């Protein structure tokens, strides 16, 4: 089959069997092509056109695409035992649990494995309720924790919540970064406060430095658990292994996913302190997963963590992030009518635009120049920039140049947007 036929048939199948609205959106953004192969920071479409991946699968590709050590580990496991019997001990899962206990903050020790971030959040919420015997969960406005029914109850945007109400009872939301609002909401009925250390889909919102330590203190005062959702921020993205490390905060439960699979396999986990895990030790089958922690995914995650440590990717994210943010702020200064602010930590960067209509134009211009980005789910005025942590300074310079050209185009059309 020729390339044009592959493209047209793939798009037709999206329209007929997946979602015609998604197909229309991709076409509108100038993405009427088929992704074909990828390596490190580069994605190639079926025609061989190259794109610099500055979206990174919403944080999945921290190690880049197809990191050779992760691919090798998965191929090796594939030839041995891809999935678990579930009744014999699994070495890859045990090795991964040990590694997570080693790298997560403080005394976090026991882990449960699922297949996604949403599953990790669901498990964390269940654990908080069974441990405390309480039902109230406090989350934050504009938070994103997933779209399964429990995770959606914690997610803080009504656009996603309203169509599925009634959601789980006992969930309330307070402004992110506001300790006064949290202090007024938390009480002796609160099982947990769930928070992203840096809001991702909310628009790459970095809280005040005293926020997470203050949340920790309020939880301790009221006997509530602190759940830190590090599905997007974790494993080096913000310049530390975990974003909570910036604030010297140890949560009671931490969730991970996305980058945990090394960009090769889907996997999620929640990890907790020993005292919090007691009910699951007493009744170990209260929470289970058929595919969670399977040998293929666990092998990928073990290799991914080893690569993050060996290649010092967290440190690299800190250094490259400072350079990237500084360069983008220069562009923002040149086009203040287009770009309101550039913010972030490490290689988790948000560019807030002055008008919502600017986002689509900027993204289309960037895509045309071979740079892939997207806006944050809960704030369409913010373009998210989350490249692989392996990105070079030379590639960053190319991306910054593309942003400057896209901003110049938007500047010329700003009155019409």
ABEGO torsion letter per residue (X at the ends): XBAAAAAAAAAAAAAAAABAAAAAAAAAAGABBBBABBBEABBBBAAGBBBBBAAGGGGABAAEBGBAAAAAAAAAAAAABABBAGABBBAAAAAAAAAAAAABBEABABBBBBABAAAAAAAAAAAAAAAAGBABBBBBBGBBAEABAAAAAABABAAAAAAAOBBBBGBBBBBBGBAAAAAAABBAABABBBBBABBAAAGGBBBBAAAAAAAAAAAAAAGBBBBBBAAAABGGAAGBABAAAAAGBBBABBBBBGAAAGGABBBBBBBBBAAAAAAAAABAAABBBAABGBAAAAAAAAAAAAAAAAAGAAAAAAAAAAAAAAAAAAAAAABAAABABBBEBEABBBBBBABAAAAAAAAAAAAAAGBBBBBBAABAABBBBBBBAABBAAAAAAAAAAAAAAAAAAAAAAAAX
